Amino acid sequence: MCGINGFSFSDPDALRRMHAATRHRGPDDEGFFEQDGVSLAHNRLSIIDLSPLGRQPMATADGRFIIVFNGEIYNYKEVRADLERGGARFRSQSDTEVLLALFAREGIDGLRKLNGIFAFGIWDRDTRTLTLARDHLGVKPLYYRWDGKRLLFSSEIKGILAHRDVERRVDPEALNLYFRFLYVPGPRTMFAGIRKLQPGHVATLRGDAFAERPFWEIKEGEPLPDQETVPAVRAGVDAAVHRQLVSDRPLGVFLSGGIDSTIVLGSMRQQATGAIKTFSVGYEATAEAEKYNADFDVAARTAAHFGTDHHALRISGRDVAAVFEEVVRHMDEPVSNHVQPSTYLLAKYAKPHITVALGGDGGDELFGGYDRYWYHAMLGRIDQLPGMLRHPSVLRAVGRLARAESLAEKAALASGLERFLAFMAQKEERVGRLLPPGVNDAQAARRHFAPLFAAPWKDGVNQIMAVDARTWLPDESLMRTDKMTMAHGLEQRVPLLDPMLAELAFRIPSRRKLGSRTLGKRVLRAAFADVIPPFVARQKKRGFFSPASKWLRGDLLPLARELLSDGYAPGSGEWIDLAAARTMLDDHVAQRAYGLTQVWAVMTFQAWYRAYLA
């Protein structure tokens, strides 16, 4: 993993400021290309081919193509062999040189042959074309700013902001999306004019013509026969883990205690020789400590089951308070999730031991792990009832009797977009309390997500998973994973998000994925029934969460009051009602009303605003 920066003009000072802003992503080496009116910079974290031959920016032998690349190409040996059969010759053992040679031969079409995680920029000196690309599912971030004349790009927003001509302004649409979804879905960012290159997309600049288009998309595939699903998933996951074990640096596993990371570890244990290092994070004693440390304790048992060299970190509210503002700064834009500091501290703890960590990210979105997918399936069954039984008054009455009023309310909504928003968006009443009337836009969510439901899938539940995989996964979950690990120069890989496995997942009918409300991912569990320890297999899904709600009444309360004060981030009051946020905090502390979600969102926004705009 690395950091890349560049732009379509010459400015040596600006290039070095951008480069310095992302140095944490690649502490091992650096390089620059400044010719033809184009500027490229690279921070290197050496993973494959540690020699100087892997340095970037890298040029083809004839000097026509120059690349800066962040990521790993897992199938680079197979691609290299194919290129060699066509006459290509290589100077190094690096995947960067293979990617460059593939692009030189096949251009953008060659990206379909890649299996990996990547973000790169390539300059073609003959056609004077600058090409940017981001991997299939958006594991690696890539941002850009195009003002109609000049293009800047970087692995992190802070790289683009290092250029002094870039104006720093809040995007009102992004702000409205953030307070409803707790992250900013792409292609927007919280900065007006700065965009995320979407997963599976390329962007090209030739002269003054800038264009962006997909080279890969999540699609509803032809359904796989039931009898083929389990063996196909087993083979697909094992192959993905095998591909992602390639590394010339120490490698380990982030072990959460859940099904997904356990499967990754179990597959790795069957394929790798030698000791495996595992890492998990838990919490120091607090009220209901056993609830918050349930997965932490299971992770320790899982590590013992597979005989790993296990490293366990316990953190406190004081630890979180000490790094909160730094965590927000590293994220570049507000992403409100109270487990971020846990990931940040775990990566810092693991870095002296490993340079690469495998994790279980993506299993829920691809294979149906969240209970909301089960609820969507139940609502789909209700939709099949006779019309009179689906009348809102009947649904409400049944909901009261079954103590499922919320589900009954959702049943009265149209399937697709409206139900998606009912599950994923924050309550409008609570958002309306925080955003001033001139800022609040209740239609922002519908405008953004409606295109994703414009063409209904035959399998509506799989479509909900696909929307999550196209939005929440790259822009919230994977963004957290990348920024929190790369803050310490540590690479995290995600075998369950292998693009071939993703294509397979959307060929599996949702009924084969969903089990009960608390035991999802049925096909994944069945595929690894001989690998998953019984004490993991029978546990209900809990999710990764922290005692943040309790910390807000204790160790985090002084920081929260400071962050929500009028003077902490001058100018932020234009965008949010800080007095309303303080009332929510007071009500939470007094246990009059639960306020963690909204309070944490405002705390995060305030820390971001102060770091980048105040």
C-alpha positions as CSV (number, residue, x, y, z in Angstrom):
1,M,0.0,0.0,0.0
2,C,1.1,3.5,-0.7
3,G,0.1,7.1,-1.2
4,I,-0.3,8.6,-4.6
5,N,-0.6,12.3,-5.6
6,G,-0.6,14.2,-8.9
7,F,-2.0,16.9,-11.1
8,S,-2.2,17.9,-14.7
9,F,0.2,20.9,-14.5
10,S,3.6,21.9,-13.1
11,D,4.1,23.2,-9.5
12,P,7.0,21.5,-7.7
13,D,6.2,23.1,-4.3
14,A,2.6,22.1,-4.4
15,L,3.5,18.5,-5.4
16,R,5.8,18.2,-2.4
17,R,3.2,19.6,0.0
18,M,0.7,17.0,-1.3
19,H,3.3,14.3,-1.0
20,A,4.2,15.3,2.6
21,A,0.5,15.3,3.6
22,T,0.2,11.6,2.7
23,R,3.7,10.4,3.8
24,H,2.2,8.2,6.5
25,R,0.8,5.9,3.8
26,G,4.2,5.0,2.5
27,P,7.2,5.5,4.9
28,D,9.6,3.2,3.0
29,D,10.5,5.3,-0.1
30,E,9.4,8.2,-2.3
31,G,9.6,9.3,-5.9
32,F,8.5,12.1,-8.3
33,F,7.8,12.6,-12.0
34,E,7.7,16.2,-13.3
35,Q,7.7,16.4,-17.1
36,D,5.4,17.2,-20.0
37,G,3.4,19.6,-17.7
38,V,2.3,16.7,-15.5
39,S,3.3,16.0,-11.9
40,L,3.2,12.7,-10.1
41,A,4.4,11.7,-6.6
42,H,4.5,8.4,-4.7
43,N,4.9,7.4,-1.1
44,R,5.9,3.7,-1.0
45,L,5.0,1.1,1.5
46,S,7.0,-1.9,0.2
47,I,5.0,-5.2,0.2
48,I,6.0,-7.1,-3.0
49,D,9.6,-6.8,-4.3
50,L,11.3,-4.7,-1.6
51,S,14.2,-3.9,-3.9
52,P,14.8,-0.5,-5.6
53,L,13.4,-2.0,-8.8
54,G,9.9,-1.6,-7.4
55,R,10.3,2.2,-7.0
56,Q,7.7,4.6,-8.3
57,P,6.8,6.5,-10.3
58,M,7.7,3.7,-12.7
59,A,8.0,4.0,-16.5
60,T,7.8,1.4,-19.3
61,A,11.1,0.6,-21.0
62,D,10.3,2.9,-23.9
63,G,9.3,5.7,-21.5
64,R,5.8,6.2,-22.9
65,F,3.7,5.2,-19.8
66,I,4.4,6.4,-16.2
67,I,2.5,5.1,-13.2
68,V,1.9,5.9,-9.6
69,F,0.0,3.0,-7.9
70,N,-1.5,2.2,-4.5
71,G,-2.6,-1.3,-3.8
72,E,-1.8,-4.9,-4.6
73,I,-2.5,-7.0,-7.7
74,Y,-3.0,-10.5,-6.3
75,N,-3.0,-12.3,-9.6
76,Y,0.0,-10.5,-11.0
77,K,2.0,-13.7,-11.5
78,E,-0.7,-15.1,-13.8
79,V,-1.0,-11.8,-15.7
80,R,2.8,-11.6,-16.0
81,A,3.0,-15.1,-17.5
82,D,0.3,-14.1,-20.0
83,L,2.2,-11.0,-21.0
84,E,5.5,-12.8,-21.2
85,R,3.9,-15.3,-23.7
86,G,3.1,-12.2,-25.8
87,G,6.8,-11.1,-25.7
88,A,6.9,-8.8,-22.7
89,R,10.1,-8.7,-20.6
90,F,10.3,-7.5,-17.0
91,R,13.1,-6.0,-14.9
92,S,11.6,-6.5,-11.4
93,Q,9.4,-8.9,-9.5
94,S,6.8,-6.2,-8.6
95,D,3.1,-6.2,-9.4
96,T,3.5,-2.5,-10.3
97,E,5.5,-3.4,-13.4
98,V,3.0,-6.0,-14.4
99,L,0.1,-3.6,-14.1
100,L,2.0,-1.0,-16.2
101,A,2.8,-3.5,-18.9
102,L,-0.8,-4.7,-19.0
103,F,-2.1,-1.2,-19.4
104,A,0.5,-0.4,-22.1
105,R,-0.7,-3.5,-24.1
106,E,-4.5,-3.4,-23.5
107,G,-5.4,0.0,-22.0
108,I,-8.5,0.3,-19.8
109,D,-9.9,-2.9,-21.1
110,G,-7.1,-4.8,-19.4
111,L,-8.4,-3.8,-16.0
112,R,-11.0,-6.5,-16.2
113,K,-8.2,-9.1,-16.0
114,L,-7.0,-7.8,-12.6
115,N,-7.8,-9.3,-9.3
116,G,-6.6,-6.9,-6.6
117,I,-7.1,-3.7,-4.7
118,F,-5.8,-0.6,-6.4
119,A,-5.9,3.1,-7.1
120,F,-3.6,4.5,-9.7
121,G,-2.7,7.2,-12.1
122,I,-1.0,6.6,-15.5
123,W,0.4,9.2,-17.8
124,D,0.6,8.4,-21.5
125,R,3.2,10.7,-23.0
126,D,2.3,9.9,-26.6
127,T,-1.5,10.7,-26.4
128,R,-1.0,13.1,-23.5
129,T,-3.7,11.3,-21.6
130,L,-3.9,11.0,-17.8
131,T,-5.9,8.0,-16.6
132,L,-7.1,7.3,-13.0
133,A,-8.6,4.0,-11.9
134,R,-10.1,2.6,-8.7
135,D,-10.6,-1.1,-7.9
136,H,-13.8,-3.1,-8.3
137,L,-15.3,-2.6,-4.9
138,G,-13.5,0.5,-3.7
139,V,-11.1,-1.0,-1.2
140,K,-8.5,1.7,-2.0
141,P,-9.6,5.3,-2.0
142,L,-8.9,7.8,-4.7
143,Y,-10.1,11.5,-4.7
144,Y,-9.9,14.1,-7.4
145,R,-10.7,17.8,-8.1
146,W,-11.5,18.9,-11.7
147,D,-12.4,22.5,-12.2
148,G,-12.7,22.4,-15.9
149,K,-9.1,23.3,-16.5
150,R,-6.9,21.5,-14.0
151,L,-7.1,18.0,-12.4
152,L,-5.7,17.1,-9.0
153,F,-5.8,13.6,-7.5
154,S,-4.7,12.0,-4.3
155,S,-5.1,8.9,-2.1
156,E,-6.4,11.3,0.6
157,I,-8.4,14.5,0.6
158,K,-5.7,16.1,2.7
159,G,-3.3,15.7,-0.2
160,I,-5.6,17.8,-2.5
161,L,-6.1,20.4,0.2
162,A,-2.3,20.8,0.4
163,H,-2.6,22.7,-2.9
164,R,-3.2,26.3,-1.9
165,D,-5.5,27.1,-4.8
166,V,-8.1,24.6,-3.5
167,E,-11.0,26.3,-1.8
168,R,-12.3,24.7,1.4
169,R,-16.1,24.8,1.5
170,V,-18.8,22.5,2.9
171,D,-21.0,20.8,0.3
172,P,-24.5,21.3,1.7
173,E,-25.9,18.2,-0.1
174,A,-23.1,16.1,1.4
175,L,-23.8,17.6,4.9
176,N,-27.5,16.5,4.6
177,L,-26.5,13.0,3.5
178,Y,-24.0,12.8,6.4
179,F,-26.4,13.5,9.1
180,R,-28.9,11.0,7.7
181,F,-26.5,8.2,7.0
182,L,-23.5,9.1,9.2
183,Y,-21.2,9.1,6.2
184,V,-21.0,10.8,2.8
185,P,-21.9,8.5,0.0
186,G,-19.8,8.9,-3.2
187,P,-19.1,10.5,-5.5
188,R,-19.5,13.4,-3.1
189,T,-17.3,14.3,-0.2
190,M,-17.9,16.9,2.5
191,F,-15.7,19.3,0.5
192,A,-17.5,21.1,-2.3
193,G,-15.6,20.4,-5.6
194,I,-13.7,17.3,-4.3
195,R,-15.0,14.0,-5.5
196,K,-14.4,10.3,-4.9
197,L,-13.6,8.3,-7.9
198,Q,-16.3,5.6,-7.7
199,P,-15.4,1.9,-7.3
200,G,-14.9,0.1,-10.5
201,H,-14.4,3.3,-12.4
202,V,-11.8,5.0,-14.6
203,A,-11.4,8.7,-15.3
204,T,-9.5,10.1,-18.2
205,L,-8.2,13.6,-19.0
206,R,-7.0,14.4,-22.5
207,G,-6.6,18.0,-23.3
208,D,-9.5,19.7,-21.7
209,A,-11.8,16.7,-22.0
210,F,-12.4,14.9,-18.7
211,A,-14.7,11.8,-18.5
212,E,-15.5,9.1,-16.0
213,R,-17.0,5.7,-16.7
214,P,-17.2,2.2,-15.2
215,F,-15.0,-0.8,-16.2
216,W,-16.9,-3.1,-13.7
217,E,-20.2,-3.0,-11.9
218,I,-22.2,-5.1,-9.5
219,K,-24.9,-6.8,-11.4
220,E,-27.6,-9.4,-10.8
221,G,-26.2,-12.5,-12.2
222,E,-27.8,-15.6,-13.5
223,P,-29.0,-17.6,-10.4
224,L,-26.7,-20.5,-9.5
225,P,-28.4,-23.9,-8.9
226,D,-28.9,-24.6,-5.2
227,Q,-26.6,-27.6,-5.2
228,E,-23.7,-25.6,-6.6
229,T,-23.8,-22.7,-4.1
230,V,-22.0,-24.2,-1.1
231,P,-19.1,-25.8,-3.0
232,A,-18.7,-22.7,-5.1
233,V,-18.5,-20.4,-2.1
234,R,-16.0,-22.7,-0.4
235,A,-13.8,-22.8,-3.5
236,G,-14.1,-19.1,-4.0
237,V,-13.2,-18.0,-0.5
238,D,-10.3,-20.4,-0.3
239,A,-9.0,-19.2,-3.6
240,A,-9.3,-15.5,-2.5
241,V,-7.4,-16.2,0.7
242,H,-4.7,-18.0,-1.2
243,R,-4.3,-15.1,-3.6
244,Q,-4.1,-12.6,-0.8
245,L,-1.3,-14.4,1.1
246,V,1.3,-13.0,-1.3
247,S,3.6,-10.7,0.6
248,D,7.3,-10.1,1.2
249,R,6.5,-8.5,4.6
250,P,5.0,-10.0,7.8
251,L,1.3,-10.9,7.6
252,G,-1.4,-11.5,10.2
253,V,-5.1,-11.5,10.8
254,F,-7.4,-9.0,12.5
255,L,-9.7,-11.4,14.4
256,S,-13.0,-10.0,15.6
257,G,-14.5,-13.2,17.0
258,G,-17.3,-13.2,14.3
259,I,-17.9,-15.7,11.5
260,D,-16.2,-13.8,8.7
261,S,-12.7,-13.2,10.2
262,T,-12.9,-16.8,11.7
263,I,-13.4,-18.2,8.2
264,V,-10.6,-16.1,6.8
265,L,-8.3,-17.4,9.6
266,G,-9.5,-21.0,9.1
267,S,-8.8,-20.9,5.4
268,M,-5.4,-19.3,6.0
269,R,-4.6,-21.9,8.6
270,Q,-5.2,-24.7,6.1
271,Q,-3.1,-23.0,3.4
272,A,-0.2,-21.3,5.2
273,T,2.7,-22.8,7.0
274,G,4.3,-21.5,10.1
275,A,2.9,-19.4,12.9
276,I,0.0,-17.0,12.2
277,K,-0.2,-13.8,14.2
278,T,-3.7,-12.7,15.2
279,F,-4.9,-9.4,16.8
280,S,-8.1,-8.3,18.5
281,V,-9.3,-5.3,20.5
282,G,-11.5,-5.2,23.6
283,Y,-12.4,-2.8,26.4
284,E,-11.3,-2.2,29.9
285,A,-13.8,-2.9,32.7
286,T,-17.0,-0.9,32.4
287,A,-20.6,-1.5,33.1
288,E,-21.8,-4.5,31.1
289,A,-18.2,-5.3,30.2
290,E,-19.1,-8.8,29.3
291,K,-21.5,-7.5,26.6
292,Y,-18.9,-5.3,24.9
293,N,-16.1,-7.9,25.2
294,A,-18.2,-10.9,24.1
295,D,-16.5,-11.1,20.6
296,F,-13.2,-10.2,22.1
297,D,-13.4,-13.3,24.4
298,V,-14.5,-15.5,21.5
299,A,-11.6,-14.2,19.4
300,A,-9.2,-15.4,22.1
301,R,-10.9,-18.9,22.1
302,T,-10.7,-18.9,18.3
303,A,-7.1,-18.1,18.3
304,A,-6.4,-20.9,20.7
305,H,-8.4,-23.3,18.6
306,F,-6.3,-22.5,15.5
307,G,-3.0,-22.3,17.5
308,T,-2.2,-18.7,16.5
309,D,0.2,-16.3,18.1
310,H,-2.5,-14.1,19.6
311,H,-2.2,-10.5,20.6
312,A,-5.0,-8.9,22.5
313,L,-5.4,-5.1,23.2
314,R,-7.7,-3.6,25.7
315,I,-8.6,0.1,25.5
316,S,-10.5,2.6,27.7
317,G,-12.6,5.7,27.2
318,R,-9.5,7.7,28.1
319,D,-7.6,6.1,25.2
320,V,-10.4,7.0,22.8
321,A,-10.6,10.6,24.1
322,A,-6.8,11.0,23.6
323,V,-7.0,10.0,19.9
324,F,-10.5,11.2,18.9
325,E,-9.4,14.3,17.1
326,E,-6.5,12.6,15.4
327,V,-8.8,9.8,14.2
328,V,-11.2,12.3,12.6
329,R,-8.3,14.2,11.0
330,H,-7.0,11.0,9.4
331,M,-10.5,10.2,8.0
332,D,-10.4,13.4,5.9
333,E,-14.2,13.9,6.0
334,P,-16.8,13.0,8.7
335,V,-17.6,9.3,9.1
336,S,-19.5,8.8,12.4
337,N,-18.8,5.4,13.8
338,H,-17.7,5.0,17.4
339,V,-15.5,1.9,16.6
340,Q,-13.1,4.0,14.5
341,P,-10.8,4.7,17.4
342,S,-10.7,1.0,18.2
343,T,-9.5,0.2,14.7
344,Y,-7.0,3.0,14.8
345,L,-5.5,1.8,18.1
346,L,-5.5,-1.8,17.0
347,A,-3.6,-1.0,13.9
348,K,-1.1,1.0,15.9
349,Y,-0.7,-1.9,18.3
350,A,-0.2,-4.4,15.4
351,K,2.2,-2.4,13.3
352,P,5.4,-3.4,15.1
353,H,4.5,-7.1,14.5
354,I,3.1,-7.1,11.0
355,T,2.8,-5.0,7.8
356,V,-0.2,-6.7,6.3
357,A,-3.4,-7.9,8.0
358,L,-6.2,-9.9,6.6
359,G,-9.8,-9.1,7.8
360,G,-13.3,-10.3,7.4
361,D,-14.8,-7.1,5.9
362,G,-17.6,-7.6,3.3
363,G,-19.1,-10.9,4.4
364,D,-22.2,-9.3,5.7
365,E,-23.0,-7.3,2.5
366,L,-22.2,-10.1,0.1
367,F,-23.7,-13.0,2.0
368,G,-26.6,-11.6,4.0
369,G,-25.3,-11.0,7.5
370,Y,-27.3,-8.1,8.7
371,D,-30.7,-8.6,10.2
372,R,-32.2,-5.9,8.0
373,Y,-31.8,-8.3,5.0
374,W,-33.9,-10.8,6.9
375,Y,-36.5,-8.1,7.6
376,H,-36.6,-7.1,4.0
377,A,-37.3,-10.8,3.1
378,M,-40.1,-10.9,5.6
379,L,-41.6,-7.7,4.2
380,G,-41.4,-9.3,0.7
381,R,-43.5,-12.2,2.0
382,I,-46.1,-9.7,3.5
383,D,-46.3,-8.1,0.0
384,Q,-47.6,-11.4,-1.3
385,L,-50.6,-11.3,1.0
386,P,-54.1,-10.4,-0.3
387,G,-54.6,-6.7,-0.6
388,M,-57.1,-6.4,2.3
389,L,-54.6,-8.0,4.7
390,R,-52.0,-5.4,3.6
391,H,-54.1,-2.4,4.5
392,P,-52.1,-0.1,6.8
393,S,-54.7,-0.3,9.6
394,V,-54.6,-4.1,9.5
395,L,-50.8,-4.1,9.5
396,R,-50.6,-1.7,12.4
397,A,-53.1,-3.8,14.4
398,V,-51.1,-7.0,13.8
399,G,-47.9,-5.1,14.5
400,R,-49.2,-4.1,17.9
401,L,-50.3,-7.6,18.7
402,A,-47.0,-9.1,17.6
403,R,-45.0,-6.3,19.3
404,A,-43.5,-5.5,15.9
405,E,-44.9,-2.0,15.3
406,S,-41.8,-0.8,13.4
407,L,-41.9,-3.7,11.0
408,A,-45.6,-3.1,10.4
409,E,-44.9,0.5,9.6
410,K,-42.2,-0.5,7.0
411,A,-44.6,-3.0,5.5
412,A,-46.9,-0.1,4.6
413,L,-44.1,1.5,2.5
414,A,-43.3,0.8,-1.1
415,S,-40.5,-1.8,-1.5
416,G,-37.1,-0.7,-2.8
417,L,-36.1,2.9,-2.0
418,E,-38.6,3.8,0.7
419,R,-38.0,0.7,2.7
420,F,-34.2,1.1,2.2
421,L,-34.4,4.6,3.6
422,A,-36.6,3.4,6.5
423,F,-33.9,1.0,7.6
424,M,-30.8,3.0,6.8
425,A,-31.6,6.7,7.3
426,Q,-31.7,8.5,10.7
427,K,-35.2,9.7,11.8
428,E,-36.1,13.0,10.2
429,E,-37.3,14.4,13.5
430,R,-33.8,14.0,15.0
431,V,-32.0,15.3,11.9
432,G,-34.3,18.3,11.8
433,R,-33.4,19.2,15.4
434,L,-29.7,19.4,14.4
435,L,-29.8,21.1,11.0
436,P,-31.1,24.7,10.8
437,P,-34.1,25.3,8.5
438,G,-32.0,26.9,5.7
439,V,-29.6,24.0,5.7
440,N,-31.9,21.0,6.3
441,D,-33.1,19.2,3.1
442,A,-35.4,16.3,3.7
443,Q,-35.2,15.2,0.0
444,A,-31.4,14.8,-0.2
445,A,-31.5,11.1,0.7
446,R,-34.1,10.3,-2.0
447,R,-32.3,12.2,-4.7
448,H,-29.1,10.4,-4.0
449,F,-30.3,6.8,-3.6
450,A,-33.3,6.8,-6.1
451,P,-31.1,6.0,-9.2
452,L,-29.9,2.8,-7.4
453,F,-33.4,1.5,-7.4
454,A,-34.5,2.7,-10.8
455,A,-34.2,-0.8,-12.3
456,P,-35.7,-3.3,-9.8
457,W,-33.9,-6.7,-9.5
458,K,-35.8,-9.9,-9.6
459,D,-34.3,-10.7,-6.2
460,G,-35.1,-7.5,-4.2
461,V,-33.2,-8.6,-1.1
462,N,-30.0,-9.1,-3.1
463,Q,-30.6,-5.7,-4.6
464,I,-30.5,-4.2,-1.1
465,M,-27.2,-6.0,-0.4
466,A,-25.9,-4.6,-3.7
467,V,-26.8,-1.1,-2.8
468,D,-25.0,-1.5,0.5
469,A,-22.0,-2.9,-1.4
470,R,-22.0,0.1,-3.7
471,T,-22.5,2.8,-1.0
472,W,-22.0,2.0,2.7
473,L,-19.3,-0.5,2.1
474,P,-16.8,1.6,0.2
475,D,-17.7,5.0,1.6
476,E,-18.1,4.0,5.3
477,S,-16.7,0.6,6.1
478,L,-13.8,0.3,3.8
479,M,-12.9,4.0,4.1
480,R,-12.6,3.4,7.9
481,T,-10.5,0.3,7.3
482,D,-8.1,2.0,4.9
483,K,-7.6,5.3,6.8
484,M,-7.3,3.8,10.2
485,T,-4.7,1.2,9.2
486,M,-2.8,3.3,6.7
487,A,-2.4,6.0,9.4
488,H,0.2,3.6,10.8
489,G,1.6,2.4,7.5
490,L,-0.2,-1.0,7.8
491,E,-2.1,-2.6,4.9
492,Q,-5.4,-4.5,5.5
493,R,-6.6,-6.9,2.9
494,V,-10.2,-8.2,2.5
495,P,-10.4,-11.6,0.9
496,L,-14.2,-11.8,1.1
497,L,-14.4,-8.8,-1.2
498,D,-12.4,-10.6,-4.0
499,P,-14.1,-9.4,-7.2
500,M,-14.7,-13.0,-8.5
501,L,-16.3,-13.8,-5.1
502,A,-18.5,-10.7,-5.3
503,E,-19.7,-11.8,-8.8
504,L,-20.5,-15.2,-7.4
505,A,-22.3,-13.8,-4.4
506,F,-24.8,-11.9,-6.6
507,R,-25.6,-15.2,-8.4
508,I,-26.7,-16.8,-5.2
509,P,-30.4,-16.3,-4.4
510,S,-31.0,-14.4,-1.2
511,R,-33.0,-17.3,0.2
512,R,-29.8,-19.3,0.2
513,K,-28.0,-16.6,2.2
514,L,-30.6,-15.8,4.9
515,G,-31.0,-18.0,7.9
516,S,-32.8,-16.6,10.9
517,R,-32.8,-13.0,12.0
518,T,-29.7,-13.5,14.2
519,L,-28.0,-16.2,12.2
520,G,-27.5,-15.0,8.6
521,K,-24.9,-15.9,6.0
522,R,-26.3,-19.5,5.8
523,V,-24.4,-20.4,2.6
524,L,-21.1,-19.1,4.0
525,R,-21.6,-21.0,7.3
526,A,-22.4,-24.2,5.4
527,A,-19.4,-23.9,3.1
528,F,-17.1,-23.7,6.1
529,A,-19.0,-26.0,8.6
530,D,-15.9,-28.1,9.0
531,V,-13.7,-25.1,9.8
532,I,-15.8,-22.9,12.1
533,P,-15.4,-23.9,15.7
534,P,-18.8,-24.8,17.3
535,F,-18.6,-22.0,19.8
536,V,-18.4,-19.5,16.9
537,A,-21.0,-21.3,14.7
538,R,-23.8,-21.2,17.2
539,Q,-23.3,-17.6,18.4
540,K,-25.8,-14.9,17.3
541,K,-24.5,-11.9,15.4
542,R,-23.6,-9.0,17.6
543,G,-21.7,-6.7,15.4
544,F,-18.6,-4.7,16.4
545,F,-19.5,-2.1,18.9
546,S,-18.0,-0.3,21.9
547,P,-19.0,1.1,25.3
548,A,-19.1,4.6,23.7
549,S,-22.7,5.2,25.1
550,K,-21.4,4.7,28.6
551,W,-18.2,6.6,28.0
552,L,-20.2,9.7,27.0
553,R,-21.4,9.7,30.7
554,G,-17.8,9.3,32.0
555,D,-14.4,9.4,30.4
556,L,-15.6,11.0,27.1
557,L,-17.9,13.6,28.7
558,P,-15.3,16.4,29.1
559,L,-14.2,16.0,25.4
560,A,-17.8,15.9,24.2
561,R,-18.7,19.1,26.0
562,E,-15.6,20.8,24.6
563,L,-16.4,19.6,21.0
564,L,-20.0,20.8,21.3
565,S,-19.1,24.3,22.7
566,D,-19.7,27.3,20.5
567,G,-16.1,28.4,20.4
568,Y,-14.5,25.0,19.6
569,A,-14.9,25.2,15.8
570,P,-15.6,28.8,14.7
571,G,-18.1,29.0,11.8
572,S,-19.6,25.5,12.3
573,G,-22.7,27.0,13.8
574,E,-23.8,28.0,10.3
575,W,-24.4,24.4,9.5
576,I,-25.6,22.8,12.8
577,D,-27.5,23.8,15.9
578,L,-25.0,23.2,18.6
579,A,-27.5,24.2,21.4
580,A,-29.7,21.3,20.2
581,A,-26.7,18.9,20.2
582,R,-25.9,20.0,23.8
583,T,-29.4,19.3,24.8
584,M,-29.2,15.8,23.3
585,L,-25.9,15.2,25.2
586,D,-27.5,16.4,28.5
587,D,-30.5,14.1,27.9
588,H,-28.2,11.2,27.2
589,V,-26.0,11.8,30.2
590,A,-29.1,12.0,32.4
591,Q,-30.5,8.9,30.7
592,R,-33.7,10.7,29.7
593,A,-33.1,9.8,26.0
594,Y,-30.5,7.8,24.1
595,G,-28.4,10.2,22.1
596,L,-25.2,8.5,21.2
597,T,-25.8,8.4,17.4
598,Q,-26.6,12.1,16.9
599,V,-24.1,13.3,19.5
600,W,-21.3,11.3,18.1
601,A,-22.2,12.6,14.6
602,V,-21.9,16.2,15.8
603,M,-18.7,15.5,17.7
604,T,-17.2,14.1,14.6
605,F,-18.4,17.0,12.4
606,Q,-17.0,19.5,14.9
607,A,-13.6,17.8,15.1
608,W,-13.5,17.7,11.3
609,Y,-14.6,21.3,10.9
610,R,-11.9,22.5,13.3
611,A,-9.2,20.5,11.6
612,Y,-10.0,21.5,8.1
613,L,-12.1,24.7,8.0
614,A,-12.0,26.7,11.1
